[in-house]
Amino acid sequence: MKAIILAVLFSSASLSYAGAATSPITWRNWADAQFEMARVEQKLILLDLEAVWCHWCHVMDQTTYRDSAVTELLRQHFITVKVDHDARPDLAERYRDYGWPATIIFDSQGRELVKRAGYIEPVAMQALLRKLIENPVPEEVDLTIAPKQYASNPLLDDNTRRELQHRFITTHDQELGGLDHGQKFLDRDTAEYALLLALRGDQQAEKMARKDLTAALALIDPVWGGVYQYSTHGDWQHAHY
């Protein structure tokens, strides 16, 4: 049984690299040796921090990282590193505000030059790489902190309350349950608010809560357990990663 569990875990961790064999890019592991190689070859380092369950990570692999101009720039000027989010929780925590995928580019000394969150389409990636090749310096970040403004009253004003209550009803998919959105998932705040209103006797909120919770059962994996993040196609029948 232990051998089976380990095999499953290893297989899951390797899924993000399933296309590595056919990728036009030579992806390397995260290691000090990559920075030494970058120093010797006078290259920069591009880190692609991804996850098996990340939809846009797969899209970026199939589009941006197969674009001929992007791959040629990477081949000539960069050491390319790919890391699985779940295999390196230290990096995942460090760059959690930038993913997934998270794209971080370093110089050979380990200085972060740029950090990008999410999908980067091919033309934008070409421009970013060329910019760094020409001028490999860290981006200037605006560290100005906006002054905090506290409300004079901790309670919602009547207009804001009415608007939020209106949105609570109008954003609900009356037919399928969940938010009226292209992806179906159980929104925690909406579900909790509906249940709270239901406990107070709100029959419409109770109906919404029951529909949402029942529909979301489709996201439970019947084989391995656990819950999928969301469903695509605007319904609950296309559980995704």
trRosetta pair geometry for C-beta under 8 A, 3 or more apart (Angstrom, degrees):
i j d omega theta_ij theta_ji phi_ij phi_ji
1 4 5.7 -54 -153 32 35 112
1 5 6.5 33 152 -18 67 104
2 5 5.7 -55 -149 36 34 111
2 6 6.2 31 155 -17 67 107
3 6 5.8 -56 -148 39 30 110
3 7 6.2 33 153 -23 64 107
4 7 5.6 -55 -149 34 30 113
4 8 6.4 30 153 -19 64 104
5 8 5.8 -55 -151 34 31 110
5 9 6.4 27 153 -16 65 107
6 9 5.7 -55 -146 39 32 110
6 10 6.1 31 157 -18 67 107
7 10 5.8 -55 -145 38 29 109
7 11 6.2 31 155 -21 63 107
8 11 5.7 -55 -148 35 29 112
8 12 6.4 29 154 -20 64 106
9 12 5.8 -54 -147 35 31 110
9 13 6.3 27 156 -16 65 108
10 13 5.8 -57 -147 39 31 109
10 14 6.2 22 156 -16 65 114
11 14 5.9 -68 -149 40 28 107
11 15 6.9 50 152 -51 63 89
12 15 5.9 -30 -158 -9 35 116
12 52 6.3 -81 177 -32 73 177
12 86 8.0 -37 129 83 104 153
13 16 7.7 -50 173 16 40 99
13 52 7.5 -114 -119 -46 24 134
13 84 5.9 124 -166 114 75 167
13 86 6.5 -127 -112 88 82 112
13 87 5.4 94 -156 -73 115 110
14 17 5.5 -67 -168 48 63 104
14 18 7.1 99 135 -65 77 70
15 18 5.4 -11 -163 -36 47 114
15 52 4.5 67 75 -132 118 117
16 50 5.5 159 -160 100 132 116
16 51 6.8 -120 -88 171 136 13
16 52 4.8 -106 -53 -80 92 67
16 57 7.1 -32 -139 138 106 140
16 82 7.5 -168 133 157 110 117
16 84 4.8 155 41 -102 146 100
17 20 4.4 -7 -176 -23 82 128
17 27 7.3 -153 -129 89 98 145
17 82 7.0 138 -96 109 92 134
17 84 7.4 -74 -31 -57 97 113
19 22 5.6 -68 -167 54 71 97
19 23 5.5 91 131 -55 87 95
19 61 5.8 117 64 161 147 134
19 62 7.9 -114 -127 -75 173 74
20 23 5.3 -42 -141 8 34 122
20 27 5.6 -94 -132 42 106 127
20 82 7.5 -155 -99 57 112 152
23 26 8.0 169 99 -69 106 24
23 27 6.5 29 83 -15 153 110
23 61 7.3 -73 -104 -165 116 96
23 65 6.7 -19 -152 139 112 116
23 66 7.6 -113 -141 -82 68 84
24 65 7.7 175 52 153 89 72
24 66 6.3 113 15 -126 116 61
24 71 4.6 0 109 -144 123 154
25 65 5.7 -67 -4 -174 140 103
25 71 5.7 -129 -68 -129 86 93
25 74 5.9 -12 -122 106 112 147
25 75 7.5 -135 -119 -67 67 81
25 80 5.3 -61 175 97 116 169
26 75 7.8 88 13 -112 99 79
26 80 6.4 131 77 53 60 113
27 48 7.6 -66 -127 44 114 124
27 80 5.6 -74 -105 117 53 105
27 81 7.0 93 -165 -143 70 19
27 82 4.1 -10 -163 6 128 120
28 31 7.6 -92 149 27 106 101
28 34 5.6 152 110 -97 138 120
28 79 6.5 -36 31 174 140 93
28 80 6.5 126 14 84 87 57
28 81 5.2 -51 73 -100 83 68
28 82 7.5 129 51 19 35 71
29 34 7.7 -155 82 -44 53 126
29 81 6.9 2 130 -146 11 92
29 83 7.6 86 -153 -91 54 78
30 34 7.1 -77 -142 13 33 143
30 47 7.1 44 -98 -125 105 113
30 81 5.5 89 -82 179 64 132
30 83 5.0 20 -31 -82 123 123
30 88 6.6 37 38 -89 148 162
30 91 6.9 -116 -110 -56 174 152
31 34 5.5 114 64 -9 71 95
32 35 5.8 -56 -165 35 48 109
32 36 6.5 47 143 -18 74 104
33 36 5.5 -54 -150 37 39 113
33 37 6.2 43 151 -21 69 103
34 37 5.6 -50 -148 36 33 113
34 38 6.4 37 150 -22 64 103
34 45 6.0 92 140 -120 111 129
34 79 5.1 160 -172 142 93 142
34 81 5.7 40 -158 -74 168 124
35 38 5.4 -47 -146 34 35 115
35 39 6.5 40 151 -23 63 101
35 45 6.6 -47 -93 -44 66 149
35 106 7.5 -48 -106 114 100 135
35 108 5.6 126 -170 -165 72 60
35 109 7.6 105 -171 -95 118 9
35 110 6.0 -2 -126 -64 146 85
36 39 5.6 -50 -151 31 34 113
36 40 6.5 30 153 -15 66 105
36 108 7.9 93 -99 -168 14 104
37 40 5.8 -56 -146 39 32 108
37 41 5.9 6 163 4 68 115
37 43 7.6 -21 125 47 79 119
37 79 5.6 115 96 -99 114 145
38 41 6.3 -67 -134 54 24 94
38 42 7.7 64 168 -116 55 3
38 43 4.7 -105 -140 73 72 82
38 44 6.5 35 -155 -143 125 8
38 45 5.1 -66 -76 -52 152 96
38 79 4.8 -100 -74 1 95 132
38 106 7.8 67 127 97 175 96
38 107 7.5 165 142 170 133 42
38 108 3.9 -169 110 -103 103 91
39 42 7.5 16 -178 -74 26 43
39 108 3.9 139 -73 171 68 141
39 109 7.7 87 -88 -60 107 57
41 79 7.4 122 60 -58 133 104
42 108 7.6 -73 -121 -34 32 143
43 77 5.7 158 -136 175 87 39
43 78 5.6 161 176 -107 112 17
43 79 5.3 119 104 -25 130 82
43 108 7.2 101 68 -68 52 106
44 77 6.3 15 25 147 94 87
44 78 5.2 -35 74 -109 81 77
44 79 7.4 -150 100 23 35 75
44 105 5.8 20 157 -178 127 101
44 106 6.7 164 -171 82 80 46
44 107 5.8 -57 -119 -107 82 48
44 108 7.4 -111 -108 -43 38 70
44 113 7.0 -38 -148 7 131 150
44 132 6.1 -7 -32 142 173 125
44 133 7.7 -120 2 -86 129 60
44 136 6.0 -160 -77 -127 124 132
45 78 6.6 125 -115 -163 19 81
45 79 4.8 -26 -106 65 75 99
45 80 7.9 169 -157 -83 57 22
45 81 6.2 15 -175 -2 101 118
45 105 6.8 161 84 -156 53 54
45 106 4.4 -11 60 59 107 97
45 107 7.5 117 17 -158 87 3
45 108 7.2 121 -21 -89 104 48
46 74 6.5 -66 23 -128 146 104
46 78 4.8 17 -7 -177 107 140
46 79 7.4 176 24 79 66 47
46 80 5.3 -14 64 -114 103 67
46 81 6.8 176 87 29 51 73
46 103 6.9 -18 -168 -164 94 91
46 104 7.8 152 -157 82 47 44
46 105 5.2 -19 -103 -104 67 84
46 129 8.0 -25 -76 -105 137 101
47 81 4.9 -23 -106 76 66 109
47 82 7.9 153 -160 -90 52 27
47 83 6.5 -5 -167 6 98 115
47 91 7.9 -130 174 -164 141 137
47 102 7.7 -10 112 107 99 88
47 103 7.1 156 81 -154 62 41
47 104 4.5 -9 57 62 113 90
47 105 7.3 -165 20 -79 74 34
47 106 7.0 46 -15 -6 109 105
48 60 7.8 -174 -150 117 123 133
48 65 7.6 14 -95 -78 160 141
48 80 7.2 13 -5 -173 110 90
48 81 7.0 177 23 91 70 53
48 82 4.7 -18 68 -108 106 74
48 83 7.2 163 83 23 54 66
48 101 5.9 -17 -168 -173 81 132
48 102 7.9 147 -161 77 36 53
48 103 6.2 -7 -105 -105 62 75
49 83 5.2 -17 -111 67 69 103
49 85 6.1 87 168 -80 86 79
49 88 7.9 -99 -134 71 102 121
49 91 6.0 -149 -119 140 131 119
49 92 7.1 172 179 -91 125 59
49 95 5.7 105 53 81 165 144
49 98 7.7 75 59 93 128 106
49 99 5.8 -82 100 -88 106 137
49 100 6.9 -105 113 -126 80 90
49 101 6.3 146 75 -166 54 73
49 102 4.1 -13 61 59 114 100
49 103 7.6 -158 24 -71 79 30
49 104 6.9 30 -8 7 116 104
50 54 5.8 -140 -171 52 77 138
50 57 3.8 115 -150 -145 110 136
50 60 7.9 -150 -101 61 123 125
50 61 7.9 38 -113 -50 163 112
50 82 6.7 -14 15 -164 115 93
50 83 7.3 149 26 76 67 51
50 84 6.7 -43 76 -112 76 47
50 85 6.3 -112 104 -26 28 96
50 99 7.8 -173 -106 -151 32 123
50 100 5.9 108 -141 -176 43 112
50 101 4.7 -24 -94 -108 80 100
50 102 7.9 -156 -66 28 42 65
51 54 4.1 100 60 -20 92 110
51 57 6.0 173 45 -17 58 157
51 84 6.8 92 -112 -163 43 67
51 85 3.9 -27 -80 24 92 132
51 86 6.4 90 -134 -23 89 90
51 99 7.4 106 -15 157 110 130
51 100 4.9 12 8 168 109 170
51 101 7.9 -165 10 -90 72 62
52 84 6.9 21 -38 -147 86 111
52 86 7.0 -34 7 10 104 128
52 241 7.2 171 121 -148 68 105
53 229 6.7 120 161 -14 126 128
53 241 3.6 132 -159 169 70 109
54 57 3.7 69 95 -2 115 117
54 58 7.1 166 96 -11 68 79
54 85 7.5 96 -27 -3 129 140
54 99 7.5 -64 -112 167 151 100
54 100 4.1 -90 -111 107 150 123
54 101 6.4 131 131 -56 151 66
54 241 6.9 179 -23 177 16 164
55 58 6.1 -64 -165 34 35 107
55 59 6.5 30 146 -17 70 107
55 240 6.4 4 -73 164 120 124
55 241 6.1 -142 -57 -2 76 143
56 59 5.0 -47 -142 38 45 116
56 60 6.1 49 156 -23 70 101
56 100 7.1 154 65 108 99 66
56 101 6.4 -128 107 0 93 83
56 118 6.1 -8 120 -161 159 75
56 119 4.2 -106 -173 -56 122 108
57 60 5.9 -54 -149 35 28 110
57 61 6.6 32 150 -21 62 104
57 100 5.7 -23 -54 145 114 101
57 101 4.5 118 -101 -58 81 101
58 61 5.6 -51 -150 33 34 114
58 62 6.4 21 156 -11 66 110
59 62 6.0 -66 -149 43 30 104
59 63 5.9 -3 164 6 69 117
59 119 6.1 -13 87 -115 120 131
60 63 6.4 -70 -130 51 26 90
60 64 4.8 -22 -160 32 72 120
60 65 6.2 62 144 -8 73 103
60 101 5.6 -78 32 14 156 142
60 119 5.4 -158 -67 -128 105 77
60 120 6.8 57 -126 42 120 67
61 64 7.8 -13 -53 54 12 82
61 65 5.2 -35 -135 49 40 128
61 66 7.4 55 153 -26 47 100
62 65 7.8 36 -1 54 15 87
62 66 6.2 -23 -174 5 30 133
63 66 6.4 -82 -142 42 6 97
63 67 6.8 23 156 -44 56 98
63 121 7.0 -43 128 -139 132 65
63 122 6.2 -115 149 -43 89 103
64 67 5.8 -39 -154 0 31 117
64 70 5.8 134 176 -97 67 178
64 119 7.7 175 -22 -168 135 77
64 120 5.9 79 -113 87 158 78
64 121 6.4 -158 -79 -157 104 23
64 122 4.9 -170 -114 -78 61 64
64 125 5.1 98 -157 -11 116 155
65 70 6.6 -106 -107 114 33 135
65 71 7.0 87 -173 -77 51 90
66 71 7.0 9 -141 -46 22 127
67 70 4.1 68 75 13 105 113
67 71 6.5 172 80 -12 52 86
67 122 3.8 129 -70 -133 160 127
67 125 7.3 137 48 67 142 127
67 126 7.4 -95 121 -55 140 105
68 71 5.9 -57 -141 39 28 107
68 72 6.2 27 160 -20 64 109
69 72 6.0 -57 -147 36 28 109
69 73 6.5 27 156 -17 63 107
69 122 7.2 99 58 173 105 107
69 126 5.1 8 120 -106 123 127
70 73 5.9 -59 -152 37 30 109
70 74 6.3 26 154 -16 66 109
70 122 5.7 -113 -33 -146 128 83
70 125 5.1 22 -113 108 123 124
70 126 5.8 -100 -77 -73 75 77
70 129 6.9 139 -136 -4 68 151
71 74 5.7 -56 -146 40 32 112
71 75 6.1 37 155 -25 66 106
72 75 5.6 -49 -143 33 31 113
72 76 6.4 20 161 -11 64 110
73 76 6.3 -65 -147 41 26 103
73 77 6.0 -33 177 30 65 116
73 78 7.3 41 131 0 72 114
73 126 6.7 149 -11 -131 152 66
73 129 4.5 93 140 130 144 146
73 130 6.8 -82 -128 -62 142 71
73 133 7.1 -111 -161 -44 104 141
74 77 7.1 -87 -128 56 17 75
74 78 4.6 -57 -148 53 61 122
74 80 5.4 36 179 -63 121 124
74 129 7.0 -82 -64 -129 67 148
75 78 7.8 9 -12 48 12 80
77 129 7.1 131 73 178 132 103
77 133 5.1 -35 -158 -106 164 112
78 105 7.8 -69 -125 -135 123 104
78 129 7.3 -77 -36 -141 134 111
83 87 7.0 -138 -178 70 75 106
83 88 5.2 -34 178 24 121 141
83 91 5.8 1 128 83 154 160
84 87 4.0 65 77 11 108 112
84 88 6.8 127 74 8 60 87
85 88 7.1 -93 -150 56 19 76
85 91 7.7 -124 -125 91 50 96
85 92 4.6 89 -164 -99 78 117
85 99 6.9 162 -97 143 130 160
85 100 6.1 -51 -60 -102 146 141
86 89 7.4 8 -155 -67 34 78
86 92 7.4 54 -73 -61 28 152
88 91 4.3 19 127 25 120 110
88 92 6.2 148 97 -20 68 88
89 92 5.0 -54 -139 41 38 118
89 93 6.0 40 161 -22 70 103
90 93 6.1 -54 -150 34 25 107
90 94 6.4 24 152 -19 61 109
91 94 5.5 -54 -144 36 35 113
91 95 6.1 -7 169 15 70 109
92 95 6.9 -80 -142 55 20 80
92 96 6.1 53 156 -77 62 85
92 99 7.6 -76 -142 39 69 153
93 96 5.7 -14 -142 -33 29 117
95 98 4.7 -54 179 43 90 114
95 99 6.1 75 125 -24 97 111
95 102 4.5 127 144 157 127 164
95 104 6.2 -103 -110 -42 144 133
95 115 7.0 -154 -136 -149 105 123
96 99 6.6 -74 -143 34 32 103
97 117 7.0 -75 135 -88 59 128
98 102 3.8 84 107 -131 100 107
98 103 7.5 -125 157 35 120 48
98 104 7.0 83 110 -61 161 96
98 115 5.1 -89 -104 168 151 106
98 116 6.6 98 -165 90 111 24
98 117 4.3 -129 -152 -85 53 80
99 102 3.6 -61 -70 -41 96 97
99 117 6.4 -115 -51 -139 23 75
99 118 7.4 146 -149 -60 28 48
100 118 7.6 65 90 -95 18 49
101 118 6.9 95 52 -144 59 17
101 119 7.0 86 33 -80 96 48
102 115 7.2 -16 -174 -166 97 89
102 116 7.3 155 -162 80 50 55
102 117 6.4 -19 -112 -111 72 54
103 114 7.8 -4 114 109 92 98
103 115 7.3 154 86 -157 57 42
103 116 4.3 -9 61 58 104 105
103 120 6.2 -28 0 -9 156 135
104 112 6.0 -52 -169 -135 107 101
104 114 7.3 -174 -145 92 45 54
104 115 5.0 -2 -106 -108 83 78
104 116 7.7 -166 -71 24 43 66
105 112 7.6 102 73 -160 47 58
105 113 4.8 -51 99 59 94 109
105 114 5.0 21 40 47 108 88
105 115 8.0 -152 22 -71 66 42
105 128 7.9 171 -18 151 150 110
105 132 6.0 -50 134 -121 153 167
106 109 7.9 -142 168 65 98 49
106 110 5.7 -22 -170 -142 133 29
106 111 6.2 143 -155 70 76 42
106 112 5.9 -46 -97 -96 77 43
106 113 6.4 163 -114 -1 20 90
107 110 7.4 -44 71 21 67 20
107 111 4.9 8 33 51 104 97
107 113 6.1 99 -35 -50 83 115
107 136 5.7 110 -92 156 109 122
111 138 6.1 -96 157 -60 114 112
112 115 6.1 4 178 -49 125 102
112 138 6.5 63 93 -119 61 108
113 132 5.9 88 135 -130 148 120
113 136 6.1 -63 -114 -167 148 71
113 137 6.9 133 -137 109 97 16
113 138 5.2 -129 -127 -97 46 52
113 139 6.8 90 163 -15 55 78
114 128 6.8 -140 92 -167 167 113
114 132 6.8 -105 -2 -78 124 126
114 138 7.7 170 -56 -146 51 52
114 139 5.2 74 -99 -21 77 123
116 120 5.9 30 139 -63 150 126
116 128 7.4 -21 -51 -134 148 161
120 124 5.2 -129 -172 94 84 114
120 125 4.7 107 129 -69 117 94
120 128 7.0 -40 -169 6 145 148
121 124 5.1 80 60 17 75 109
121 125 7.0 -148 93 -10 32 94
122 125 5.6 -62 -146 37 29 110
122 126 6.3 33 157 -23 67 103
123 126 5.6 -48 -151 30 33 115
123 127 6.6 32 152 -17 63 104
124 127 5.8 -54 -151 36 33 112
124 128 6.3 34 151 -20 65 107
125 128 5.6 -53 -145 36 34 112
125 129 6.2 32 158 -18 67 106
126 129 6.1 -59 -148 37 27 108
126 130 6.3 22 157 -15 64 110
127 130 5.9 -58 -145 39 28 109
127 131 6.3 33 155 -25 63 107
128 131 5.8 -55 -151 31 28 114
128 132 6.7 19 156 -12 63 107
129 132 6.0 -62 -152 40 31 105
129 133 6.3 33 152 -23 67 107
130 133 5.5 -51 -144 33 33 114
130 134 6.3 27 159 -14 65 108
131 134 6.1 -64 -153 40 26 106
131 135 6.6 -45 171 47 63 94
132 135 7.0 -89 -132 70 25 54
132 136 5.2 56 -179 -101 74 70
133 136 7.1 19 -110 -57 14 95
151 154 6.6 132 89 -87 120 35
153 157 7.4 91 75 -64 135 82
156 160 4.8 -129 -169 88 99 114
156 161 4.4 123 117 -63 129 91
156 164 7.3 -68 -152 14 157 139
157 160 5.1 85 57 13 78 104
157 161 7.0 -148 91 -8 36 92
158 161 5.7 -58 -147 37 29 112
158 162 6.3 27 158 -18 66 107
159 162 5.9 -56 -148 36 29 109
159 163 6.3 28 155 -19 64 108
160 163 5.7 -56 -148 37 31 111
160 164 6.3 28 156 -16 66 107
161 164 6.0 -58 -148 38 29 108
161 165 6.3 26 156 -16 65 109
162 165 5.8 -57 -146 40 30 110
162 166 6.2 34 153 -23 64 107
163 166 5.6 -54 -149 35 30 115
163 167 6.5 28 154 -17 64 105
164 167 5.7 -53 -146 37 32 110
164 168 6.4 43 151 -29 63 101
165 168 5.5 -44 -149 25 33 119
165 169 7.0 24 155 -10 61 103
166 169 6.3 -65 -160 39 31 103
166 170 6.0 8 158 -4 70 118
167 170 5.9 -64 -128 49 31 99
167 171 5.4 20 176 -14 71 116
168 171 7.0 -56 -131 37 12 100
168 172 7.2 20 155 -33 49 110
168 190 7.1 164 -141 -132 82 87
168 193 6.7 -103 -132 116 132 141
168 194 8.0 171 -178 -72 114 82
169 172 6.1 -63 -164 16 30 116
169 204 7.5 1 -114 145 108 135
170 180 7.9 -63 145 12 55 140
171 179 5.5 -20 151 -146 99 86
171 180 5.5 -141 -171 25 49 99
172 177 7.9 -32 -175 -145 89 36
172 178 7.7 157 -150 96 63 22
172 179 6.9 -74 -106 -114 40 41
172 180 6.6 55 102 -30 10 93
172 190 7.7 160 -89 -171 94 134
172 208 5.5 -48 -152 -135 154 123
173 176 4.7 -27 134 55 131 85
173 177 5.9 -13 80 58 101 12
173 178 5.4 4 31 70 121 68
173 179 6.5 61 -16 121 97 17
173 180 4.5 145 -70 -85 78 66
173 181 7.7 -102 -43 14 119 61
176 184 7.1 -84 132 -105 125 136
176 215 6.3 101 163 -129 68 150
176 234 7.8 120 37 152 167 75
176 235 6.1 -120 -145 -125 149 68
176 236 6.7 177 176 -17 110 100
177 184 7.8 67 92 -151 79 118
177 208 7.7 144 -130 -161 76 56
177 211 3.9 -161 -94 142 109 93
177 212 4.6 177 -175 -86 106 45
177 214 7.0 -154 -79 63 168 83
177 215 3.7 175 70 -3 143 148
177 216 7.6 -115 128 -32 131 75
177 236 7.5 6 68 -46 108 133
178 181 7.0 -91 136 37 105 98
178 184 4.7 100 83 -146 173 85
178 185 6.8 115 -145 49 128 31
178 186 7.1 -94 -107 -89 96 44
178 187 7.2 119 -152 -2 73 95
178 212 5.6 125 -66 -126 50 86
178 215 6.1 -108 -27 94 100 142
178 216 7.2 126 -73 -66 106 90
178 236 7.4 154 -14 -72 140 104
179 184 7.9 180 49 -122 71 53
179 185 7.9 -8 23 54 106 71
179 187 5.8 63 -34 -21 115 137
179 190 6.9 178 -66 -25 94 169
181 184 7.1 157 75 -79 92 46
181 234 7.8 -167 104 -120 41 70
182 232 7.4 -1 149 -153 85 63
182 233 8.0 164 -177 76 75 3
182 234 5.3 -56 -141 -76 49 81
183 230 4.6 23 172 160 112 139
183 231 6.7 154 -164 72 64 45
183 232 6.0 -30 -109 -102 79 52
183 234 7.8 -60 -60 -82 21 40
183 240 7.7 -74 -138 32 107 142
184 215 7.2 -92 179 142 132 122
184 216 7.9 -158 151 -96 100 69
184 219 8.0 -153 111 -62 96 117
184 230 6.1 152 74 -169 44 82
184 231 4.3 -15 58 56 103 102
184 234 7.1 88 -38 -171 101 23
184 235 6.3 -39 -17 142 144 15
184 236 4.9 -98 111 -83 155 67
185 216 7.6 56 -171 -119 33 106
185 219 7.4 75 -123 -85 60 158
185 229 6.6 -27 -111 151 128 59
185 230 3.9 -53 -65 -105 110 93
185 231 7.3 172 -64 16 62 68
186 191 5.9 17 179 -46 94 142
186 212 6.4 114 -125 163 82 102
186 213 7.3 61 -124 -101 126 52
186 216 4.2 34 -64 -115 115 151
186 219 7.3 -130 -15 28 104 149
187 190 4.1 48 93 20 115 115
187 191 6.3 162 83 -16 59 88
187 212 8.0 -71 37 -161 78 140
188 191 5.9 -63 -146 38 26 108
188 192 6.1 21 161 -16 66 110
189 192 6.0 -57 -145 38 28 108
189 193 6.2 25 158 -17 64 109
190 193 5.9 -59 -148 38 28 108
190 194 6.2 28 155 -19 65 108
190 212 7.3 -166 114 -123 111 166
191 194 5.8 -56 -148 37 29 111
191 195 6.3 27 155 -18 64 107
191 209 6.3 102 -152 -131 66 84
191 212 5.8 -148 -99 112 93 143
191 213 6.8 104 -141 -67 120 90
192 195 5.8 -55 -147 37 31 110
192 196 6.3 34 153 -22 64 105
193 196 5.6 -51 -148 34 33 114
193 197 6.5 30 154 -15 65 104
193 205 7.7 -105 126 -150 71 126
194 197 5.9 -56 -149 39 31 108
194 198 6.2 35 151 -24 64 107
194 205 4.6 -174 -152 -174 67 88
194 206 7.5 157 166 -78 89 23
194 208 4.9 -120 -137 93 137 109
194 209 3.9 172 126 -67 120 95
194 212 7.0 114 51 21 163 140
195 198 5.4 -51 -145 34 33 116
195 199 6.5 37 154 -23 64 100
195 205 7.8 -140 -41 148 15 108
195 209 5.2 122 -70 -129 66 150
196 199 5.9 -52 -154 30 31 111
196 200 6.9 20 149 -10 61 107
196 205 8.0 -62 69 156 57 148
197 200 5.6 -64 -155 41 37 108
197 202 3.9 -30 157 38 98 143
197 205 3.5 14 93 86 124 176
197 206 7.6 -131 101 -43 84 64
198 201 7.8 121 -176 -12 31 8
198 202 5.8 -85 -83 63 36 83
198 203 7.9 79 -126 -103 73 22
198 205 4.9 -138 -57 105 73 98
198 206 3.6 113 -127 -83 109 79
198 209 5.4 -71 -35 16 145 146
202 205 3.9 40 107 20 120 116
202 206 6.4 162 93 -18 64 84
203 206 5.4 -51 -145 35 35 114
203 207 6.4 39 154 -21 66 102
204 207 5.7 -52 -152 33 32 113
204 208 6.5 32 150 -18 64 105
205 208 5.5 -53 -149 37 35 113
205 209 6.2 36 153 -20 67 105
206 209 5.7 -53 -146 36 31 111
206 210 6.3 30 157 -17 65 107
207 210 6.0 -56 -146 38 28 109
207 211 6.3 27 156 -18 63 109
208 211 5.9 -59 -147 38 28 109
208 212 6.2 25 158 -17 65 109
209 212 5.9 -57 -145 38 28 109
209 213 6.1 19 162 -12 65 112
210 213 6.2 -59 -140 42 25 105
210 214 6.0 22 162 -16 63 114
211 214 6.1 -60 -143 40 23 107
211 215 6.1 21 161 -17 62 112
212 215 6.0 -61 -147 38 24 108
212 216 6.2 23 158 -21 63 112
213 216 5.8 -54 -144 34 29 113
213 217 7.4 50 151 -38 57 88
214 217 6.0 -35 -170 -1 38 115
215 218 6.4 -37 174 8 52 111
215 236 5.0 -162 175 -56 92 158
216 219 5.5 -35 -173 17 65 116
216 236 7.1 -126 -91 -134 32 131
217 220 5.8 -34 -169 7 54 115
218 231 6.9 10 105 -61 116 148
218 236 4.1 102 59 146 145 112
218 237 6.3 -68 178 -85 145 49
218 239 7.0 -156 137 -59 83 105
219 227 5.1 46 124 -165 103 85
219 228 4.5 -125 -165 51 86 90
219 229 7.9 -131 -163 57 128 14
219 230 7.4 -34 -117 -115 132 17
219 231 6.4 -122 -87 -41 95 102
219 236 6.9 -90 -46 -164 83 94
219 239 5.6 144 -128 -112 60 109
220 225 7.4 -31 -174 -149 90 42
220 226 7.5 156 -150 89 60 34
220 227 5.5 -39 -96 -100 58 76
220 228 7.9 -131 -65 7 13 80
221 224 4.9 -19 124 55 136 81
221 225 5.8 -4 73 62 99 10
221 226 5.1 12 24 65 122 82
221 227 7.1 -148 -6 -88 82 23
221 228 6.6 115 -55 -40 89 86
221 239 7.6 165 -81 150 73 162
228 231 7.0 80 103 -65 132 70
228 239 3.9 144 10 -168 170 106
228 240 6.3 117 175 48 125 41
228 241 6.9 117 -153 79 94 37
229 240 6.7 -62 61 83 93 82
229 241 6.2 -10 21 90 116 85
230 239 7.9 162 102 -143 27 52
230 240 5.7 -21 81 50 72 109
231 235 6.4 -73 130 97 129 49
231 236 4.9 129 34 -139 165 35
231 237 6.5 97 -166 36 139 25
231 238 4.9 115 -171 64 87 63
231 239 5.3 -44 -95 -83 86 42
231 240 6.2 145 -121 -4 29 93
232 238 4.6 -70 58 106 75 126
232 240 5.0 76 -21 -52 100 138
233 237 7.3 -51 73 65 132 83
233 238 4.5 87 16 11 120 149
235 238 6.5 86 70 5 87 95
